[in-house]
Amino acid sequence: MITKATLENISQLNTLINSAYRGESSKKGWTTEANILEGLRTTEQELTEVLQDPKNTILKFTDNNRIIGCVLLVEKEQQLYLGMLTVSPELQNSGVGKQLLQQAELHAQALGLPKIVMTVISVREELIAWYKRNGYIDTGAREPFPASVVHIPITEEPLEFIVMEKSIN
C-alpha cells in the first residue's frame, strides 16, 4: 500500500533509507552507493525538515505495517523532482520501486506537472539503465556532486550527477 508519509514515520524512513544506500546492509540489494560513498544518506532532522515543507511529499510503501520503500517528490516550478527512491535491500527487484515510480507519475499528473526530473550519480550505471527502462532519458545536463560531511566519497572516480527526466502525458 502506498500512502503519504507523516512525521510519525521519520524514524522508520531514516533507518530504511540509510540501510538501502550505504553500508553493508545495502549490499544485499542489486544497487547501492556503498562502494562509492560512506556516511549517512540522510538524518531524522533532514527528513523532518523535508516533510515540514508543503512542496514536498514522501510516499511510503507499506507491507504489514512495515515501510519497505519510499520516494521523495518535490514540486519545482513546472516539474516534479524525484529523489531518494528507496526499496529495502532484501526486497529490491520485486516491483516495489516500479510501483513507487508509477505513483510519482500519478502525483505529477494530479499537480498538473508535465515532467519528472531526477539526478543520479554518474557512476551508478545499473541504476541509470533501470531508470531508462522505466522511460527516463538522460538530458545531457550534469550537476556537481556536493562535498559534505554526510556524503563522503571513497572512490577515486570523479562523482557528478546526471540529470534524467520523463515527460508525463
C-alpha positions, 0 to 999 in steps of 0.5 A: 500500500502506498500512502503519504508519509507523516512525521510519525514515520521519520524514524522508520524512513531514516533507518530504511533509507540509510540501510538501502544506500550505504553500508553493508546492509545495502549490499544485499540489494542489486544497487547501492552507493556503498562502494562509492560513498560512506556516511549517512544518506540522510538524518531524522532532522533532514527528513523532518525538515523535508516533510515540514515543507508543503512542496514536498511529499514522501510516499511510503510503501507499506507491507504489514505495517512495515515501510519497505520503500519510499520516494521523495517528490518535490514540486519545482516550478513546472516539474516534479523532482524525484529523489531518494527512491528507496526499496529495502535491500532484501526486497529490491527487484520485486516491483516495489520501486516500479510501483513507487515510480508509477505513483510519482507519475500519478502525483505529477499528473494530479499537480498538473506537472508535465515532467519528472526530473531526477539526478543520479550519480554518474557512476551508478550505471545499473541504476541509470539503465533501470531508470531508462527502462522505466522511460527516463532519458538522460538530458545531457545536463550534469550537476556537481556532486556536493562535498559534505560531511554526510556524503563522503566519497571513497572512490577515486572516480570523479562523482557528478550527477546526471540529470534524467527526466520523463515527460508525463502525458 
